[in-house]
Amino acid sequence: MKKRISRQSQHGAVFVLVAGFMLLAISFLALSVDSGRLYLDKRSLQKVADAAALEAAGRLGNCADALTAAQASAARNNFADDGSSRIITVRCGNVVSSQGIRDLQDDADLATAVLVTARRTSPASLIAGGLFGDDIELRAEAMASRKGNPLAALTIRSTLLGVSVTNNNQANRLNAMLGTMLGGSVNLSVGAWNGLLHTDINLFEYIDQLALNLGLSAGQVDQVLSANVSAGTLIQAAIDVIDSKIGTPQATINALDAIVAMDHINVIASISPTSLNVGQMLGVDPNGKYDGALLHLQLFQLVQGIVQLANSENAAVAVVPLSIGGVGTVEVRTKVIEPPRFSAVGDPFKSLSGERDPIYVRTAQVRILLSVTLSTALSTLINNLQTHINNIVNPLSDLLNNLFSLNLAGLLNNLLCVGCWQNLSDVRALPSPLRFDINIDVAAGEAEVSAVSCGSGDSRSLTVPVNTSAVTIRIGKMGTSAADAASRVFSSTLAPDVEAVPLIDFGMERCQVTCILGICSKSNCQPRVPFHGGGIALKEERVLLGRQQTLLYESPAVTNLPELKSLPRFQTISTNSDIVSNLSESLYSPKVLMYAPSGGGPLSMLLNGVGTLLDTLIGLLHSAIRTVLTPLLDPVLNLLILTAGIDLAKTEVGANLTCSSETGVQLLR
């Protein structure tokens, strides 16, 4: 019999199904509530992390300050770090990208971005978590950096470049040197030179103008720096920048004078076809962001850098005649061996990490040659020198021939000798006129950013080690004539060979001698051996070392380390105090060398026996040379200072630092 299901049994089954569906509905409701709650908690936590990251990014100079700022920001958003259930951590470093995903490479010292992580412990579920105590950790990350990159700038100059040209002599000296460096003739007035000295130019405006003149788009820094252009093109861009200010409040009388000066210089510069690389002169990081940045440079420095770069890239040697009273005309030749880099700007953090080139400036490396010939105005001193030399030489001449022949019977041999090889003395005394050369090499002074800090508030600092110029002075004979000396000295960047200037040279030559009845002649002489029998000569070679010093520029006083929008803060570094005095001493009293005879012997005793005469001779020689060289010192130093921007006594290094090239910070993720 078929069994029939009762109505009561059906009611029980429905109840089970309803209970099951209600339990399932409650579970879904709990899941929805928990998911929504956790989502809202995560959103809230992300906002805390975002706000903390933005605030921490403003304190990148010190990672500890960034952590403090992040924790303070979180606390203001009701998320106080308690070290257990609520935690804020900060990593400082640099942003790296791989396959389009940004990450942070840790570098607490040279950080450009921060990664803030906020962690919070929360019940896993309001139902299950509440019953069984299970917790879950919520985590939110935010990466932020300043808008734009930090920018540091250095400039280097002579202390005297801020001084006005006050007379025609100074103007004429500048005209002569800068003109010959460009291969032409410059004739600027005192006012025109002062216009260059007292007019500033914005480096970034100059780069933009140069880009436009080259047919590039403004802001294309990398293309401008890699361009090869003429000196005339570089100067014309500066003219255009200054000319654009005429009629505005920024225009000054000095700016008008500067335009007159540059127009004249441009005519001379345009003659030279030498191709110049802009990046050699301007140390600007092509990858930097310079929107709104300013960097003020002295216009004279810019023109000076262009001229020196042009001189270093061609074979021309600047020749300036100096009229020295009582001596005659002395030609001073100057060549820039290494051009200056008077300014540099870039991201200091990336420079120090090796990602970018160093922020580095230098003065020019310069070689100077003076060829001096004692004129007839010094004839009295020369005659006195000649008299004393004769008093030494004449008594020795006959004896020397016999000593050099190494033959005690030399007088008998002179009676009859046909084709005999003999060692003969060849005595050479003070030449008339006396000519000698002076070479002065000035190495580049240099400065480079070695440390940077962008701390809380306006706390900023730059550390800049500086090496001032070292000087090498050489006095002697560097060629057979002034022209030959110039050819040898400037043919290479290597140190020139310096020969002693003979005052008394007991040389030797080996010849075939034919003597018949006391009448002798010589032939087939081998090369002369100078100073074989001793002698006296003039020669000086001295290295005058510069000085090392570390300069510190630091805020919060804005004047101690200005932003890029302001003029730089210059600090003065004094070079080795002995440089100028030692240079003077070397010029005034060069060394007189005593050459001992080869192997000593009787001649050595003879020379020692005339010591009083030699002392008198050396004193007269110093007197004669000092008469010539004393008037040369000031003109030589002026050439170094005004033409090369090198002050042997002092150097100025200017610094600017902007910790963000734009206002505010930005989230990266």
VEXDREN-2710 file (C-alpha; in Angstrom, 1 decimal):
% VEXDREN-2710
k/r/px/py/pz
1/MET/0.0/0.0/0.0
2/LYS/1.3/3.3/-1.0
3/LYS/2.4/5.4/2.0
4/ARG/1.0/8.9/2.1
5/ILE/3.1/11.9/3.6
6/SER/1.2/13.7/6.3
7/ARG/0.6/17.5/6.3
8/GLN/2.5/17.7/9.6
9/SER/5.6/16.2/8.0
10/GLN/5.5/18.7/5.2
11/HIS/5.3/21.6/7.7
12/GLY/8.5/20.3/9.4
13/ALA/10.4/20.2/6.2
14/VAL/9.5/23.8/5.4
15/PHE/10.6/24.9/8.8
16/VAL/14.0/23.3/8.3
17/LEU/14.3/25.0/4.9
18/VAL/13.3/28.4/6.3
19/ALA/15.7/28.1/9.2
20/GLY/18.5/27.2/6.8
21/PHE/17.7/30.2/4.5
22/MET/17.5/32.5/7.5
23/LEU/20.9/31.3/8.7
24/LEU/22.4/31.8/5.3
25/ALA/20.9/35.3/5.0
26/ILE/22.3/36.2/8.4
27/SER/25.7/34.9/7.3
28/PHE/25.6/37.0/4.1
29/LEU/24.4/40.0/6.1
30/ALA/27.3/39.5/8.6
31/LEU/29.8/39.2/5.7
32/SER/28.4/42.3/4.1
33/VAL/28.6/44.3/7.3
34/ASP/32.1/43.0/8.0
35/SER/33.3/43.7/4.5
36/GLY/31.8/47.1/4.5
37/ARG/33.2/47.9/7.9
38/LEU/36.7/46.7/6.9
39/TYR/36.5/48.6/3.6
40/LEU/35.6/51.8/5.4
41/ASP/38.3/51.2/8.0
42/LYS/40.9/50.6/5.1
43/ARG/39.6/53.8/3.4
44/SER/40.0/55.8/6.6
45/LEU/43.5/54.2/7.2
46/GLN/44.5/55.1/3.6
47/LYS/43.5/58.7/4.2
48/VAL/45.6/58.8/7.3
49/ALA/48.6/57.4/5.4
50/ASP/48.1/59.8/2.5
51/ALA/48.0/62.8/4.8
52/ALA/51.0/61.6/6.8
53/ALA/53.0/61.0/3.6
54/LEU/52.3/64.5/2.3
55/GLU/53.4/66.1/5.5
56/ALA/56.4/63.8/5.9
57/ALA/57.5/64.7/2.3
58/GLY/58.0/68.3/3.5
59/ARG/60.7/67.1/6.0
60/LEU/62.9/65.1/3.7
61/GLY/66.1/66.7/4.9
62/ASN/66.0/64.4/7.9
63/CYS/64.2/61.0/8.0
64/ALA/63.7/61.3/11.8
65/ASP/61.9/64.6/11.2
66/ALA/59.8/63.0/8.5
67/LEU/58.7/60.2/10.9
68/THR/57.8/62.8/13.6
69/ALA/55.8/64.8/11.0
70/ALA/53.9/61.7/9.9
71/GLN/53.0/60.6/13.4
72/ALA/51.8/64.1/14.3
73/SER/49.7/64.2/11.1
74/ALA/48.2/60.8/12.0
75/ALA/47.4/61.9/15.6
76/ARG/45.5/64.9/14.3
77/ASN/43.4/62.4/12.3
78/ASN/42.6/60.3/15.4
79/PHE/45.2/57.7/14.6
80/ALA/47.7/58.1/17.4
81/ASP/50.7/55.7/17.2
82/ASP/50.5/53.5/20.3
83/GLY/53.2/51.0/19.2
84/SER/50.8/48.0/19.2
85/SER/47.3/48.3/17.7
86/ARG/48.1/51.5/15.7
87/ILE/51.5/52.0/14.1
88/ILE/53.0/54.5/11.7
89/THR/56.3/53.8/10.0
90/VAL/58.3/55.9/7.5
91/ARG/60.9/54.9/4.9
92/CYS/63.0/57.6/3.2
93/GLY/64.7/57.1/-0.2
94/ASN/64.5/57.6/-3.9
95/VAL/61.8/56.5/-6.3
96/VAL/62.6/53.7/-8.7
97/SER/60.3/52.3/-11.4
98/SER/60.2/48.8/-12.8
99/GLN/57.7/47.7/-15.4
100/GLY/55.7/50.8/-14.7
101/ILE/55.4/50.1/-10.9
102/ARG/57.0/52.7/-8.6
103/ASP/58.9/51.6/-5.6
104/LEU/61.2/53.2/-3.0
105/GLN/64.9/52.5/-2.8
106/ASP/66.0/53.2/0.7
107/ASP/68.4/56.1/1.2
108/ALA/67.8/58.0/4.4
109/ASP/70.7/60.5/3.8
110/LEU/69.8/61.5/0.2
111/ALA/66.1/61.0/0.2
112/THR/63.8/62.6/-2.4
113/ALA/60.6/60.7/-1.3
114/VAL/58.9/59.0/1.6
115/LEU/56.9/55.8/2.0
116/VAL/54.5/55.9/4.9
117/THR/52.9/52.7/6.2
118/ALA/49.9/52.8/8.6
119/ARG/48.9/49.6/10.4
120/ARG/45.8/49.0/12.5
121/THR/44.6/45.8/14.3
122/SER/40.8/45.2/14.0
123/PRO/38.4/42.3/14.8
124/ALA/38.2/40.0/11.8
125/SER/34.4/39.9/12.1
126/LEU/31.9/41.5/14.4
127/ILE/30.2/38.1/14.9
128/ALA/32.9/35.5/14.6
129/GLY/35.6/37.9/15.8
130/GLY/33.5/39.0/18.7
131/LEU/32.8/35.3/19.7
132/PHE/36.3/33.9/19.1
133/GLY/38.6/36.9/19.4
134/ASP/40.2/36.7/16.0
135/ASP/41.9/39.9/14.8
136/ILE/43.1/41.1/11.4
137/GLU/45.8/43.7/10.6
138/LEU/44.8/46.5/8.2
139/ARG/47.6/48.1/6.2
140/ALA/47.8/51.2/4.0
141/GLU/50.8/52.7/2.2
142/ALA/51.3/56.1/0.6
143/MET/54.4/57.4/-1.3
144/ALA/55.0/61.2/-1.6
145/SER/57.6/63.6/-2.7
146/ARG/58.0/67.3/-3.1
147/LYS/56.8/68.8/-6.4
148/GLY/59.9/69.4/-8.4
149/ASN/63.4/68.5/-7.5
150/PRO/65.7/70.2/-4.9
151/LEU/68.2/72.5/-6.6
152/ALA/71.6/73.7/-5.4
153/ALA/73.8/76.2/-7.2
154/LEU/77.4/77.2/-6.9
155/THR/79.3/80.2/-8.4
156/ILE/83.0/81.0/-8.1
157/ARG/84.7/84.3/-8.8
158/SER/87.6/86.5/-7.8
159/THR/87.0/88.9/-4.9
160/LEU/88.0/91.8/-7.1
161/LEU/85.4/91.1/-9.8
162/GLY/83.0/93.1/-7.7
163/VAL/85.2/96.2/-7.8
164/SER/84.6/98.9/-10.4
165/VAL/87.1/99.7/-13.2
166/THR/88.2/103.2/-12.1
167/ASN/90.7/104.3/-14.7
168/ASN/91.7/104.0/-18.3
169/ASN/94.8/101.9/-17.4
170/GLN/92.5/99.2/-16.0
171/ALA/90.2/99.4/-19.0
172/ASN/93.1/99.3/-21.5
173/ARG/94.5/96.2/-19.8
174/LEU/91.2/94.5/-20.1
175/ASN/90.8/95.6/-23.7
176/ALA/94.2/94.3/-24.6
177/MET/93.9/90.9/-23.0
178/LEU/90.3/90.0/-23.9
179/GLY/90.7/91.4/-27.4
180/THR/93.8/89.3/-28.1
181/MET/92.1/86.2/-26.6
182/LEU/89.4/86.6/-29.2
183/GLY/91.8/87.4/-31.9
184/GLY/90.9/91.0/-32.4
185/SER/91.0/94.5/-30.9
186/VAL/88.6/95.6/-28.2
187/ASN/88.3/99.2/-27.2
188/LEU/85.8/99.7/-24.4
189/SER/85.5/102.6/-22.1
190/VAL/85.6/102.6/-18.3
191/GLY/81.8/102.9/-18.2
192/ALA/81.3/100.0/-20.6
193/TRP/83.4/97.7/-18.4
194/ASN/81.5/98.8/-15.3
195/GLY/78.3/98.0/-17.1
196/LEU/79.4/94.4/-17.4
197/LEU/80.7/94.2/-13.8
198/HIS/77.5/95.6/-12.3
199/THR/74.8/93.9/-14.4
200/ASP/73.4/90.5/-13.5
201/ILE/71.8/88.0/-15.9
202/ASN/69.4/85.1/-15.1
203/LEU/71.0/81.9/-16.2
204/PHE/67.8/80.2/-17.1
205/GLU/66.5/83.1/-19.1
206/TYR/69.8/83.0/-20.9
207/ILE/69.5/79.3/-21.7
208/ASP/65.9/79.8/-23.0
209/GLN/67.0/82.7/-25.2
210/LEU/69.9/80.7/-26.5
211/ALA/67.5/77.9/-27.3
212/LEU/65.3/80.3/-29.3
213/ASN/68.2/81.7/-31.2
214/LEU/69.2/78.2/-32.1
215/GLY/65.7/77.4/-33.3
216/LEU/64.9/75.2/-30.4
217/SER/62.0/75.3/-28.0
218/ALA/62.4/77.2/-24.7
219/GLY/63.1/74.8/-21.8
220/GLN/65.1/72.3/-23.9
221/VAL/68.0/72.5/-21.5
222/ASP/69.6/69.2/-22.7
223/GLN/69.6/70.2/-26.3
224/VAL/71.1/73.7/-25.5
225/LEU/73.9/72.2/-23.4
226/SER/74.9/69.7/-26.0
227/ALA/74.9/72.3/-28.8
228/ASN/78.1/73.5/-30.4
229/VAL/78.0/77.2/-31.3
230/SER/80.3/80.1/-31.9
231/ALA/81.4/82.7/-29.3
232/GLY/79.4/85.3/-31.2
233/THR/76.2/83.3/-30.8
234/LEU/76.7/82.9/-27.1
235/ILE/77.3/86.7/-26.6
236/GLN/74.3/87.6/-28.8
237/ALA/72.0/85.6/-26.6
238/ALA/73.2/87.6/-23.6
239/ILE/72.6/90.8/-25.5
240/ASP/69.0/89.7/-26.3
241/VAL/68.3/88.9/-22.6
242/ILE/69.5/92.3/-21.4
243/ASP/67.9/94.1/-24.3
244/SER/64.5/92.6/-23.4
245/LYS/64.7/94.3/-20.0
246/ILE/65.1/97.8/-21.5
247/GLY/62.0/99.8/-20.7
248/THR/61.2/97.8/-17.7
249/PRO/61.9/98.6/-14.0
250/GLN/64.8/96.0/-14.1
251/ALA/66.7/98.2/-16.7
252/THR/69.6/100.3/-15.3
253/ILE/72.2/102.6/-16.7
254/ASN/74.7/99.8/-16.2
255/ALA/72.5/97.5/-18.4
256/LEU/72.6/100.1/-21.2
257/ASP/76.4/100.3/-20.9
258/ALA/76.6/96.5/-20.8
259/ILE/74.8/96.2/-24.1
260/VAL/77.2/98.7/-25.7
261/ALA/80.1/96.6/-24.4
262/MET/78.7/93.3/-25.6
263/ASP/77.8/94.7/-29.0
264/HIS/81.4/95.7/-29.5
265/ILE/82.8/92.4/-28.1
266/ASN/80.3/90.5/-30.4
267/VAL/81.8/92.1/-33.5
268/ILE/85.2/90.7/-32.6
269/ALA/83.9/87.3/-31.4
270/SER/81.9/86.8/-34.6
271/ILE/85.2/86.8/-36.6
272/SER/86.3/83.6/-34.9
273/PRO/84.7/80.4/-36.3
274/THR/85.7/78.4/-33.3
275/SER/82.9/76.0/-32.2
276/LEU/82.2/76.0/-28.5
277/ASN/80.2/73.5/-26.4
278/VAL/77.7/75.2/-24.2
279/GLY/77.8/72.5/-21.6
280/GLN/81.6/73.0/-21.0
281/MET/80.9/76.5/-19.6
282/LEU/77.5/76.0/-17.9
283/GLY/77.3/73.2/-15.4
284/VAL/73.5/72.7/-15.5
285/ASP/71.9/69.3/-15.0
286/PRO/69.9/68.8/-18.1
287/ASN/67.4/66.6/-16.3
288/GLY/66.5/69.2/-13.6
289/LYS/63.2/70.9/-13.3
290/TYR/63.8/74.6/-13.4
291/ASP/60.3/76.1/-13.7
292/GLY/60.3/79.4/-11.9
293/ALA/63.9/79.0/-10.8
294/LEU/66.3/81.9/-10.9
295/LEU/70.1/82.0/-10.8
296/HIS/71.7/85.4/-11.0
297/LEU/75.2/85.6/-12.6
298/GLN/77.4/88.6/-13.1
299/LEU/77.4/89.5/-16.8
300/PHE/81.2/90.1/-16.8
301/GLN/81.7/86.5/-15.6
302/LEU/79.5/85.2/-18.4
303/VAL/81.4/87.2/-21.0
304/GLN/84.7/86.2/-19.4
305/GLY/83.8/82.5/-19.5
306/ILE/82.8/82.7/-23.2
307/VAL/86.1/84.4/-24.1
308/GLN/88.2/82.0/-22.1
309/LEU/86.4/79.0/-23.5
310/ALA/87.0/80.4/-27.0
311/ASN/90.7/80.9/-26.2
312/SER/91.1/77.4/-24.8
313/GLU/89.6/75.9/-28.0
314/ASN/91.8/77.6/-30.5
315/ALA/95.5/77.8/-31.0
316/ALA/95.7/81.6/-30.4
317/VAL/97.9/82.9/-27.6
318/ALA/97.0/86.3/-26.3
319/VAL/100.0/88.7/-26.5
320/VAL/100.0/91.9/-24.5
321/PRO/103.0/94.2/-24.6
322/LEU/103.8/95.8/-21.2
323/SER/105.9/98.9/-21.2
324/ILE/108.2/98.8/-18.2
325/GLY/110.1/102.0/-17.5
326/GLY/113.9/101.6/-17.8
327/VAL/113.6/98.1/-19.1
328/GLY/111.9/98.3/-22.4
329/THR/108.8/96.4/-23.7
330/VAL/108.1/93.0/-22.3
331/GLU/105.7/90.7/-24.1
332/VAL/103.2/88.8/-21.9
333/ARG/101.6/85.8/-23.5
334/THR/98.6/84.1/-22.0
335/LYS/96.8/80.9/-22.9
336/VAL/93.8/79.3/-21.1
337/ILE/94.7/75.7/-20.7
338/GLU/91.4/74.7/-19.1
339/PRO/88.3/76.9/-19.3
340/PRO/86.4/77.9/-16.2
341/ARG/83.0/76.6/-15.1
342/PHE/81.9/79.5/-13.1
343/SER/78.4/78.2/-12.3
344/ALA/76.8/74.8/-11.7
345/VAL/73.2/73.9/-10.7
346/GLY/71.4/70.6/-10.2
347/ASP/69.6/68.3/-7.8
348/PRO/72.2/67.9/-5.0
349/PHE/70.7/64.6/-3.7
350/LYS/71.0/62.9/-7.1
351/SER/74.4/64.4/-7.6
352/LEU/75.7/63.0/-4.4
353/SER/74.1/59.6/-5.1
354/GLY/76.0/59.4/-8.4
355/GLU/72.8/59.5/-10.4
356/ARG/73.8/63.0/-11.8
357/ASP/77.0/64.8/-12.4
358/PRO/78.6/66.6/-9.4
359/ILE/77.7/70.2/-8.7
360/TYR/81.2/71.5/-9.4
361/VAL/82.7/74.9/-10.3
362/ARG/86.3/75.9/-11.1
363/THR/88.3/78.9/-12.2
364/ALA/90.4/78.8/-15.4
365/GLN/93.7/77.0/-15.6
366/VAL/96.0/79.6/-17.1
367/ARG/99.6/79.6/-18.5
368/ILE/101.5/82.9/-18.7
369/LEU/104.9/83.5/-20.4
370/LEU/107.0/86.6/-20.1
371/SER/110.1/86.9/-22.2
372/VAL/112.5/89.5/-20.7
373/THR/115.5/91.1/-22.3
374/LEU/117.7/93.5/-20.3
375/SER/117.8/96.7/-22.2
376/THR/120.5/99.3/-22.6
377/ALA/119.0/101.3/-19.8
378/LEU/120.6/98.6/-17.5
379/SER/124.0/98.9/-19.2
380/THR/125.7/100.1/-16.0
381/LEU/124.6/97.0/-14.1
382/ILE/125.4/94.8/-17.0
383/ASN/128.9/96.3/-17.4
384/ASN/129.5/95.8/-13.7
385/LEU/128.4/92.2/-14.0
386/GLN/130.7/91.7/-17.0
387/THR/133.7/93.2/-15.2
388/HIS/133.3/90.9/-12.3
389/ILE/132.8/87.9/-14.6
390/ASN/136.0/88.8/-16.5
391/ASN/137.9/89.0/-13.1
392/ILE/136.9/85.4/-12.6
393/VAL/137.2/84.0/-16.1
394/ASN/140.4/85.6/-17.5
395/PRO/142.8/84.2/-14.9
396/LEU/141.3/80.7/-15.4
397/SER/141.2/80.5/-19.2
398/ASP/144.7/79.3/-19.9
399/LEU/144.7/76.8/-17.1
400/LEU/141.3/75.4/-18.2
401/ASN/142.5/74.3/-21.6
402/ASN/145.3/72.2/-20.0
403/LEU/143.0/70.8/-17.3
404/PHE/140.4/69.8/-19.8
405/SER/143.0/68.2/-22.1
406/LEU/143.9/65.9/-19.2
407/ASN/147.5/66.1/-20.5
408/LEU/150.2/67.6/-18.2
409/ALA/152.4/68.2/-21.2
410/GLY/149.7/70.2/-23.0
411/LEU/152.0/73.1/-23.7
412/LEU/154.5/70.9/-25.4
413/ASN/151.7/69.3/-27.5
414/ASN/150.7/72.7/-28.7
415/LEU/154.1/73.1/-30.4
416/LEU/153.3/70.4/-32.9
417/CYS/150.0/68.5/-33.3
418/VAL/148.2/67.5/-36.4
419/GLY/144.7/66.1/-36.0
420/CYS/145.0/65.4/-32.4
421/TRP/141.7/64.9/-30.5
422/GLN/141.7/67.1/-27.4
423/ASN/139.2/68.2/-24.8
424/LEU/139.1/72.0/-25.0
425/SER/137.5/74.5/-22.7
426/ASP/134.7/76.7/-24.1
427/VAL/134.1/79.5/-21.6
428/ARG/130.9/81.5/-22.1
429/ALA/130.2/84.5/-19.9
430/LEU/127.1/86.7/-19.4
431/PRO/125.4/87.2/-22.8
432/SER/124.6/90.7/-23.9
433/PRO/121.8/91.4/-24.0
434/LEU/120.7/89.0/-21.3
435/ARG/117.4/87.3/-22.1
436/PHE/115.4/84.9/-19.9
437/ASP/111.9/83.6/-19.7
438/ILE/109.3/83.5/-16.9
439/ASN/106.5/80.9/-16.9
440/ILE/103.7/81.1/-14.4
441/ASP/101.1/78.3/-14.4
442/VAL/98.0/78.8/-12.3
443/ALA/96.0/75.7/-11.6
444/ALA/92.2/75.8/-11.4
445/GLY/90.6/76.6/-8.1
446/GLU/87.6/74.4/-7.5
447/ALA/84.6/73.9/-5.3
448/GLU/82.0/71.1/-5.1
449/VAL/78.9/70.3/-3.1
450/SER/79.8/67.4/-0.7
451/ALA/76.7/67.3/1.6
452/VAL/73.2/68.7/1.6
453/SER/70.4/68.9/4.2
454/CYS/66.7/69.9/3.8
455/GLY/65.4/69.8/7.4
456/SER/62.2/70.9/9.1
457/GLY/61.0/74.4/8.5
458/ASP/63.6/76.5/6.8
459/SER/66.5/74.4/8.1
460/ARG/68.8/73.9/5.1
461/SER/72.5/73.5/4.6
462/LEU/75.2/73.0/2.0
463/THR/78.7/71.8/2.6
464/VAL/81.3/72.9/0.0
465/PRO/85.0/71.9/0.1
466/VAL/87.1/74.4/-1.8
467/ASN/90.6/74.1/-3.2
468/THR/92.2/77.4/-4.1
469/SER/94.6/77.8/-7.0
470/ALA/98.1/76.5/-6.8
471/VAL/100.9/78.4/-8.7
472/THR/104.0/77.1/-10.3
473/ILE/106.7/79.6/-11.3
474/ARG/109.6/78.8/-13.6
475/ILE/112.5/81.2/-14.5
476/GLY/115.2/80.3/-17.0
477/LYS/115.6/79.7/-20.7
478/MET/112.8/78.0/-22.5
479/GLY/113.7/78.8/-26.1
480/THR/116.4/80.4/-28.2
481/SER/114.2/83.5/-28.6
482/ALA/110.9/84.9/-27.3
483/ALA/109.0/83.4/-30.3
484/ASP/110.7/80.0/-29.9
485/ALA/110.0/80.0/-26.1
486/ALA/106.3/80.7/-26.8
487/SER/106.2/77.9/-29.4
488/ARG/107.6/75.4/-26.9
489/VAL/105.7/76.5/-23.8
490/PHE/102.3/76.6/-25.5
491/SER/102.6/73.6/-27.7
492/SER/101.5/71.2/-24.9
493/THR/99.7/71.3/-21.6
494/LEU/102.7/69.5/-20.0
495/ALA/105.2/71.4/-17.9
496/PRO/107.7/73.2/-20.2
497/ASP/111.4/72.3/-20.2
498/VAL/113.5/74.9/-18.4
499/GLU/117.2/75.4/-19.0
500/ALA/119.4/77.4/-16.8
501/VAL/120.5/80.8/-18.1
502/PRO/124.3/80.6/-18.1
503/LEU/126.1/83.5/-16.4
504/ILE/129.5/81.8/-16.4
505/ASP/129.6/78.5/-18.3
506/PHE/132.9/76.5/-18.2
507/GLY/131.9/74.2/-21.0
508/MET/133.9/71.6/-22.9
509/GLU/134.1/70.6/-26.5
510/ARG/136.1/67.7/-28.0
511/CYS/137.8/68.8/-31.2
512/GLN/140.6/67.8/-33.6
513/VAL/143.4/70.2/-33.0
514/THR/146.2/71.1/-35.5
515/CYS/149.1/73.1/-34.0
516/ILE/152.2/74.1/-36.0
517/LEU/154.8/76.2/-34.2
518/GLY/152.2/77.4/-31.6
519/ILE/149.6/78.4/-34.2
520/CYS/146.6/76.1/-33.5
521/SER/143.2/75.5/-35.2
522/LYS/140.4/73.2/-34.4
523/SER/137.9/71.3/-36.5
524/ASN/135.3/68.5/-36.4
525/CYS/134.2/69.5/-32.9
526/GLN/131.7/67.3/-31.1
527/PRO/128.6/68.8/-29.4
528/ARG/129.5/71.1/-26.6
529/VAL/129.1/69.9/-23.0
530/PRO/127.8/72.8/-20.9
531/PHE/129.1/73.3/-17.3
532/HIS/131.6/70.5/-17.7
533/GLY/134.0/72.6/-15.7
534/GLY/131.4/74.1/-13.5
535/GLY/129.9/77.6/-13.6
536/ILE/127.1/79.8/-12.5
537/ALA/123.5/79.9/-13.9
538/LEU/120.1/81.4/-13.3
539/LYS/117.2/79.0/-12.8
540/GLU/114.1/78.9/-10.6
541/GLU/111.3/76.4/-10.4
542/ARG/108.9/76.6/-7.4
543/VAL/105.4/75.2/-6.7
544/LEU/103.3/77.4/-4.5
545/LEU/100.5/75.3/-3.1
546/GLY/97.0/76.6/-2.6
547/ARG/94.7/76.0/0.3
548/GLN/91.9/73.6/1.2
549/GLN/89.0/74.7/3.2
550/THR/85.4/73.6/3.8
551/LEU/82.7/76.2/3.6
552/LEU/79.3/75.7/5.3
553/TYR/76.2/77.5/4.2
554/GLU/73.2/77.0/6.5
555/SER/69.8/78.5/7.3
556/PRO/67.3/79.3/8.9
557/ALA/68.7/82.8/8.3
558/VAL/67.7/83.2/4.7
559/THR/70.7/85.4/3.9
560/ASN/73.1/82.6/4.9
561/LEU/71.7/80.3/2.2
562/PRO/69.3/82.0/-0.2
563/GLU/66.8/80.3/-2.4
564/LEU/67.6/80.2/-6.2
565/LYS/65.3/83.2/-6.7
566/SER/67.8/85.4/-4.8
567/LEU/71.4/86.5/-5.2
568/PRO/73.9/83.9/-3.9
569/ARG/75.5/84.1/-0.6
570/PHE/79.3/84.5/-1.1
571/GLN/81.9/83.3/1.3
572/THR/85.5/84.3/1.0
573/ILE/88.3/81.8/1.3
574/SER/91.9/83.1/1.7
575/THR/94.5/81.2/-0.1
576/ASN/97.9/80.2/1.4
577/SER/99.2/83.5/2.6
578/ASP/102.6/82.7/1.4
579/ILE/101.6/82.5/-2.3
580/VAL/101.8/86.1/-3.2
581/SER/104.9/86.8/-1.0
582/ASN/106.7/83.7/-2.5
583/LEU/105.7/84.7/-6.0
584/SER/107.2/88.1/-5.3
585/GLU/110.3/86.5/-3.8
586/SER/110.8/84.2/-6.8
587/LEU/110.5/87.1/-9.2
588/TYR/112.6/89.5/-7.1
589/SER/115.4/87.1/-6.2
590/PRO/115.5/84.0/-8.4
591/LYS/117.9/81.2/-7.5
592/VAL/121.5/81.3/-8.8
593/LEU/122.8/77.8/-9.2
594/MET/126.5/76.8/-8.7
595/TYR/127.6/74.0/-10.9
596/ALA/130.6/72.0/-9.6
597/PRO/133.1/70.7/-12.1
598/SER/132.7/67.1/-13.3
599/GLY/134.8/65.0/-11.0
600/GLY/135.9/67.9/-8.8
601/GLY/139.7/68.4/-8.9
602/PRO/141.8/71.5/-9.1
603/LEU/139.1/73.6/-10.9
604/SER/136.7/73.0/-8.0
605/MET/139.3/74.5/-5.6
606/LEU/139.8/77.4/-8.0
607/LEU/136.1/78.2/-8.0
608/ASN/135.9/77.9/-4.3
609/GLY/138.8/80.3/-4.1
610/VAL/136.9/83.1/-5.8
611/GLY/133.9/83.0/-3.5
612/THR/134.0/86.7/-2.6
613/LEU/133.9/87.6/-6.3
614/LEU/131.0/85.2/-6.9
615/ASP/129.1/86.6/-4.0
616/THR/129.5/90.1/-5.3
617/LEU/128.5/88.9/-8.8
618/ILE/125.3/87.2/-7.5
619/GLY/124.4/90.4/-5.6
620/LEU/124.7/92.5/-8.7
621/LEU/122.8/90.0/-10.7
622/HIS/119.8/90.1/-8.2
623/SER/119.9/93.8/-8.3
624/ALA/119.7/93.9/-12.1
625/ILE/116.9/91.3/-12.3
626/ARG/115.0/92.9/-9.5
627/THR/115.1/96.2/-11.4
628/VAL/113.4/94.4/-14.3
629/LEU/111.0/92.2/-12.5
630/THR/109.7/94.5/-9.8
631/PRO/107.5/96.5/-12.2
632/LEU/106.2/93.2/-13.7
633/LEU/104.5/91.8/-10.6
634/ASP/101.5/94.1/-10.4
635/PRO/100.7/93.8/-14.2
636/VAL/101.0/90.0/-14.0
637/LEU/98.7/89.7/-11.0
638/ASN/96.2/92.1/-12.7
639/LEU/96.2/89.9/-15.7
640/LEU/95.4/86.9/-13.6
641/ILE/92.6/88.6/-11.6
642/LEU/90.9/90.5/-14.4
643/THR/91.4/88.2/-17.3
644/ALA/91.2/84.8/-15.6
645/GLY/89.1/85.6/-12.6
646/ILE/91.9/84.2/-10.4
647/ASP/92.8/86.1/-7.3
648/LEU/95.9/84.6/-5.7
649/ALA/95.0/86.0/-2.3
650/LYS/91.3/85.3/-2.1
651/THR/88.5/83.4/-3.9
652/GLU/84.7/83.8/-3.4
653/VAL/82.3/80.9/-3.6
654/GLY/78.5/81.7/-3.8
655/ALA/75.8/79.2/-2.9
656/ASN/72.0/78.9/-3.3
657/LEU/69.7/76.0/-2.2
658/THR/66.0/75.4/-2.9
659/CYS/64.7/72.3/-1.3
660/SER/61.8/72.2/-3.7
661/SER/61.7/73.8/-7.1
662/GLU/57.9/74.1/-6.8
663/THR/55.6/74.8/-3.9
664/GLY/54.0/71.9/-2.2
665/VAL/54.3/68.1/-2.3
666/GLN/52.6/65.4/-4.3
667/LEU/51.4/61.8/-3.8
668/LEU/53.1/59.3/-6.1
669/ARG/50.9/56.3/-5.0
END
